[in-house]
Amino acid sequence: MDGNRRWAKRKGLPVSLGHWRGAEVIDEVVRCSLEWGIKTLTVFTFSTENWNRSSEEVEYLLRLIALFLKKKKKLLIQEGVRLCTIGDLSPFPEELRKRLQDVAVATEHCSGLDLVLALNYGARDEITRAFKKILQDVLEGKILKQNVTENIISSYLDTSRWRDPDLLIRTSGEKRLSNFLLWQLSYTEVHTTEVLWPDFGEEDLLRAIIEYQHRERRFGE
C-alpha cells in the first residue's frame, strides 16, 4: 500500500485523505481476487516502523482500521472473505484488538478468500518472536535443537497457516522489501509499478498477474 501520502500531497490534499483512498482500494483488489480465484491476499496495512510517524497520523491510521472493520464486516461475510492478521497486535488499543477479534471470529467460516492484514508487522520482529518461541520449546524439551529445520521455523511464523506468496506487488515505484515477509519471499516473484496505491485498480492488478504468468519460476535452481 505504498504511495498514500505522496498521492495526497500531489493533489494538495490532507495526508488523511490519501490513507482513506488507500483503504478504499482494498475493496477493488478484494473483489478482483474473489472473481479470479485468488485464495490469499496479504496487505501490508501498518508496519512496526509506522509508529515513528506523527502521533496524529498514527492515531488516524488506527481509527481508519477500526472504521474499515466496522463498515466491511457484513460485506466480508456476504462475500465469503475470512479476515486474518499477522503481526503483534498487543500495542494496539484494546477496542481495536476486540474489533479485529470480532470480525475474525465472524468470518472464520468463510472460504472464498483469506484477507490477511499485516498489522504492527515487521519481518525482523516476526522472526525474532518465532525464535524466542523455538528457544523456549527447546529449553522445555518440546523439540530437540537438532530437529530445528526450515519447516519447523516456518511453523512458528505468523504465516504458518498459508503457503509462501507467489507474487509481491510493490506500488509507487518502490523496489525494496521494506521488512515485509523476509523469510516467506525467498522465491516469490516481484512486480513493481510506478502507480501509487490510491490509483491502483483492476487493470494494474491484472497486468501484474499476466506478467507473473509469463515468468518461468526457478525456485533457486
C-alpha positions in Angstrom: 0.0 0.0 0.0 2.8 2.4 -0.9 2.1 6.0 -2.0 -0.9 7.1 0.0 0.9 10.2 1.4 2.5 11.1 -1.9 -0.8 10.8 -3.7 -2.4 13.2 -1.2 0.5 15.7 -1.4 0.4 15.7 -5.2 -3.2 16.6 -5.2 -2.9 19.2 -2.5 -5.0 17.1 -0.1 -4.5 16.2 3.6 -2.5 13.0 4.1 -5.5 11.5 5.9 -7.4 11.5 2.6 -4.6 9.6 0.9 -4.9 6.9 3.6 -8.7 7.0 3.2 -8.5 6.5 -0.6 -5.9 3.7 0.0 -8.3 1.9 2.2 -11.0 2.1 -0.5 -8.7 0.4 -3.0 -8.6 -2.7 -0.9 -12.3 -3.2 -1.8 -11.5 -3.4 -5.5 -8.5 -5.7 -5.0 -10.6 -8.0 -2.8 -13.3 -8.1 -5.5 -10.9 -9.0 -8.2 -9.3 -11.6 -6.0 -12.6 -13.3 -5.4 -13.6 -13.2 -9.1 -10.2 -14.5 -10.3 -9.9 -17.3 -7.8 -7.1 -15.9 -5.7 -7.2 -17.6 -2.3 -4.9 -15.4 -0.2 -4.4 -11.7 -0.3 -2.0 -10.1 2.2 -2.0 -6.3 2.6 0.8 -4.5 4.4 -1.5 -2.3 6.5 0.5 -1.0 9.4 4.2 -1.7 9.9 6.3 -1.7 13.1 8.0 1.4 11.6 4.8 3.3 11.3 4.9 4.1 15.0 7.6 6.6 14.1 5.2 8.8 12.2 3.5 11.7 13.9 1.1 10.9 16.7 -1.7 12.5 14.8 -1.1 10.3 11.7 -0.8 7.1 13.8 -4.0 7.9 15.6 -5.8 8.5 12.3 -4.5 5.2 10.8 -5.7 3.2 13.8 -9.1 4.9 13.6 -9.3 4.2 9.9 -8.5 0.5 10.5 -11.3 0.3 13.1 -13.7 2.1 10.8 -12.8 -0.2 7.9 -13.6 -3.3 10.1 -16.9 -1.8 11.2 -18.1 -0.9 7.7 -16.9 -4.1 6.0 -17.8 -6.8 8.5 -21.2 -7.6 6.9 -19.8 -7.4 3.4 -16.9 -9.7 4.2 -19.3 -12.3 5.5 -21.5 -12.0 2.4 -18.6 -12.3 0.0 -17.0 -15.2 1.8 -13.9 -13.4 2.9 -12.1 -14.6 6.0 -10.3 -11.8 7.9 -6.9 -12.8 9.3 -4.0 -10.9 10.8 -0.2 -11.2 11.1 1.9 -9.1 13.4 2.0 -8.3 17.1 -1.4 -6.7 18.0 -0.5 -6.2 21.7 0.4 -2.5 21.3 -2.9 -1.6 19.7 -5.7 -0.1 21.7 -8.0 -2.7 23.4 -11.0 -1.5 21.4 -9.2 -2.1 18.1 -8.0 -5.5 19.2 -11.5 -6.5 20.2 -12.9 -5.3 16.9 -10.3 -7.3 15.0 -11.1 -10.4 17.0 -14.8 -9.8 16.5 -14.5 -9.7 12.7 -12.0 -12.6 12.6 -14.5 -14.8 14.6 -17.4 -13.7 12.5 -15.7 -14.6 9.2 -13.7 -17.7 10.3 -16.1 -20.0 8.4 -15.6 -18.1 5.1 -13.6 -19.9 2.4 -13.7 -17.6 -0.6 -10.6 -15.6 0.2 -8.3 -15.1 3.1 -7.7 -11.3 3.5 -4.6 -11.1 5.7 -3.9 -7.7 7.2 -0.3 -7.2 8.3 -0.8 -5.0 11.4 2.1 -3.8 13.5 4.1 -6.2 11.3 7.8 -6.3 10.7 9.6 -9.4 9.3 12.5 -9.0 11.7 10.1 -8.7 14.6 8.2 -11.8 13.4 11.4 -13.9 13.1 12.6 -12.7 16.5 9.3 -13.7 18.1 9.4 -17.1 16.4 13.0 -17.8 17.5 12.1 -16.9 21.1 9.3 -19.4 21.0 11.5 -22.1 19.4 14.2 -21.5 22.1 11.6 -21.8 24.8 10.3 -25.0 23.4 13.9 -26.4 23.1 14.6 -25.5 26.7 11.3 -27.2 27.8 12.2 -30.3 25.8 9.3 -30.0 23.4 11.6 -30.1 20.4 15.3 -31.1 20.1 17.6 -28.4 18.7 18.9 -30.8 16.1 15.4 -31.2 14.8 15.0 -27.4 14.1 14.6 -27.3 10.3 13.4 -24.7 7.9 10.0 -26.3 8.1 10.0 -26.1 11.8 11.0 -22.4 11.7 8.2 -21.7 9.2 5.7 -23.3 11.5 6.5 -20.8 14.2 5.9 -17.8 12.0 2.8 -15.7 11.9 2.1 -17.1 8.4 2.3 -20.8 9.3 -1.2 -21.5 8.0 -0.5 -20.3 4.5 1.8 -21.2 1.6 4.6 -18.7 0.7 3.4 -15.9 -1.6 3.6 -16.4 -5.3 3.6 -12.7 -6.2 4.6 -9.5 -4.4 3.3 -6.2 -5.9 5.2 -3.0 -5.0 3.4 0.2 -5.9 4.7 3.7 -6.2 8.0 2.5 -7.8 9.4 1.1 -4.6 12.0 -1.7 -5.2 12.8 -2.8 -1.7 11.2 -5.4 0.6 10.7 -2.9 3.5 11.0 -5.5 6.2 8.0 -7.4 4.8 7.8 -11.3 4.8 11.6 -11.6 4.5 11.5 -15.3 5.3 8.5 -16.1 3.1 9.5 -14.2 0.0 12.6 -16.3 -0.8 11.3 -17.4 -4.1 8.4 -15.0 -4.6 8.1 -13.2 -8.0 8.2 -9.4 -7.6 6.2 -6.9 -9.7 6.9 -3.2 -9.4 4.8 -0.4 -10.7 5.0 3.4 -10.6 1.3 3.6 -9.9 0.6 5.0 -6.4 -1.6 2.7 -4.3 -4.6 5.1 -4.2 -4.6 4.9 -8.1 -4.1 1.1 -8.2 -7.0 -0.7 -9.8 -8.3 -3.7 -11.7 -6.1 -3.1 -14.8 -3.0 -2.7 -12.7 -3.6 -5.9 -10.8 -4.4 -7.8 -14.0 -1.2 -6.5 -15.6 0.8 -7.8 -12.6 -0.8 -11.2 -12.7 -0.3 -11.6 -16.5 3.3 -10.6 -16.2 3.7 -13.2 -13.4 2.0 -15.9 -15.5 4.6 -15.4 -18.3 7.6 -15.9 -16.0 9.4 -19.2 -15.5 9.7 -19.8 -11.8 13.0 -21.5 -11.0 12.9 -21.6 -7.1 16.6 -21.1 -6.9 17.5 -23.8 -9.5 
